[in-house]
Amino acid sequence: QVQLVESGGGLVQAGGSLRLLCAASGRTFSSRGMGWFRQAPGKEREFVAYISWNGGGTYYADSVKGRFTISRDNGKNTVYLQMDGLKPEDTAVYYCSATKYTYYGGSDYYTAQTYRYWGQGTQVTVSS
């Protein structure tokens, strides 16, 4: 069992930065891949970024590549999403998630079906 709690969202002007945190509880956190997804009003939830269980692999949606950075600290049971160069189209509720299987090494990290555990979300609003 893994429980996830996001924080760090807020209101920021275009071009600004935010750092999201995802605090995890549960003994298997360090053996699970972690993803960030987002959902804007009236839109489907979409993949943002993924980091493998040991931090050795990271992947990003094209829309955030070069602006967002995902990282993790397994000693602190925390995953981070550093968001720079924010744009109004980044406005959404951001969710962190943990993979269904431990030591996940597949390539379906961009699909929600790969994940079993989800946080409650944190709102990010970017004003123009």
C-alpha positions in Angstrom: 0.0 0.0 0.0 1.3 3.4 -0.9 -0.3 6.7 0.1 0.6 9.9 -1.8 0.1 13.5 -0.8 0.9 16.4 -3.2 1.8 19.9 -2.2 3.4 23.0 -3.7 0.7 24.2 -6.1 -0.5 27.7 -6.3 -0.9 30.8 -8.5 2.0 32.1 -10.5 2.5 34.4 -13.4 3.6 33.2 -16.8 7.3 32.6 -16.9 7.5 31.8 -13.2 8.4 28.6 -11.4 6.8 26.2 -8.9 8.1 23.1 -7.3 5.6 20.4 -6.6 6.2 17.7 -3.9 4.7 14.3 -3.5 5.2 12.8 -0.1 4.7 9.0 0.0 4.1 6.5 2.8 4.5 2.8 2.5 7.5 0.4 2.4 7.4 -0.1 -1.3 7.8 3.5 -2.5 11.5 3.2 -3.3 10.8 0.2 -5.6 8.0 1.9 -7.7 8.2 4.1 -10.7 6.5 7.5 -10.1 4.6 9.6 -12.5 3.1 13.1 -12.6 -0.1 13.7 -14.5 -2.3 16.7 -14.9 -5.9 17.4 -15.7 -7.3 20.8 -16.9 -11.0 21.7 -16.7 -12.9 19.9 -19.5 -9.9 17.9 -20.6 -8.7 14.3 -20.0 -5.9 13.6 -17.5 -2.6 13.7 -19.4 0.9 12.4 -18.7 3.5 15.0 -17.6 6.6 13.2 -16.4 7.9 9.8 -15.1 10.9 8.7 -13.1 12.0 5.1 -12.6 12.2 3.4 -9.2 15.9 4.1 -8.9 15.9 7.5 -10.6 17.9 6.1 -13.5 15.3 7.0 -16.1 13.2 10.0 -16.7 10.7 10.8 -19.4 8.6 13.9 -20.2 5.7 14.9 -22.3 6.7 16.9 -25.3 4.7 19.9 -24.0 6.9 20.2 -20.9 10.3 18.9 -22.1 13.0 21.3 -21.3 10.9 23.3 -18.8 10.0 20.6 -16.1 12.3 18.3 -14.2 11.2 15.3 -12.2 13.4 13.9 -9.4 13.1 11.7 -6.3 14.7 11.2 -2.9 14.0 7.7 -1.8 15.5 8.4 1.6 12.8 11.0 2.1 10.0 9.1 0.3 9.5 12.2 -1.9 9.1 12.9 -5.6 9.6 16.4 -6.9 8.4 18.2 -10.1 10.3 21.4 -10.7 8.3 23.5 -13.2 10.1 26.5 -14.8 8.9 28.7 -17.6 5.3 28.2 -16.8 2.7 28.9 -19.3 -1.1 29.5 -19.0 -1.7 26.2 -20.7 0.1 24.5 -17.8 -2.9 25.4 -15.6 -4.3 22.1 -14.2 -4.7 19.9 -11.2 -1.4 17.9 -10.9 -1.5 14.4 -9.6 1.4 12.1 -8.6 1.1 8.4 -9.0 3.0 5.2 -8.2 3.2 2.2 -10.6 1.1 -0.9 -10.1 4.1 -3.1 -10.1 7.4 -2.8 -8.2 10.6 -2.5 -10.2 8.6 -1.5 -13.2 10.7 -1.5 -16.4 8.1 -1.2 -19.1 7.5 1.6 -21.6 3.9 2.4 -20.8 4.8 5.0 -18.2 2.7 7.6 -20.1 -0.6 5.8 -19.6 -2.7 6.0 -16.4 -3.4 2.2 -16.4 0.3 1.7 -15.4 -0.4 3.2 -12.0 -2.3 1.9 -9.0 -1.8 4.7 -6.4 -2.8 8.3 -6.8 -2.7 11.4 -4.7 -5.5 13.9 -4.3 -4.0 16.5 -6.6 -2.7 20.0 -6.2 -3.9 23.0 -8.2 -1.5 25.0 -10.4 -2.8 28.2 -12.0 -0.6 30.2 -14.3 -1.9 33.7 -15.2 -1.0 35.5 -18.4 
